[in-house]
Amino acid sequence: MNSLTAHLVQLASEVSGRDEEDIMGKRRQVPLPACRWMIGEVLVSRGWPIATAARELNVTPATLRHGLEELATLRHDTNWGYVVDIVERFRSLVASEA
């Protein structure tokens, strides 16, 4: 894992309250997939190909692509409503560092 990814995992851990090992693991318990998607979103927005970002996160490119689509449509009135708060806090932290 490179230093950018490690930093993003640390930020995701802070906003989600989940361990960094869980975020980078294979478990699919909410909000872990969203944490991986958030990190992938930043990597892709910085020019990484989806395949490279997915490999960095230990997911398939199709999984990351799906996750990016899900992030774009997350709303408070869904089963993942509280994840929206995590995503917004993560995006705010990343934006403040840019």
Buried (B, 14 or more C-beta within 10 A) or exposed (E): EEEBBEBBBEBBBEBBEBEBEBBBBEEEEEBBBBBBBBBBBBBBEEEBEBEEBBBBBEBEBEBBBBBBEBBEEBEEEEEBEEBBEBBEBBBEBBEEEE
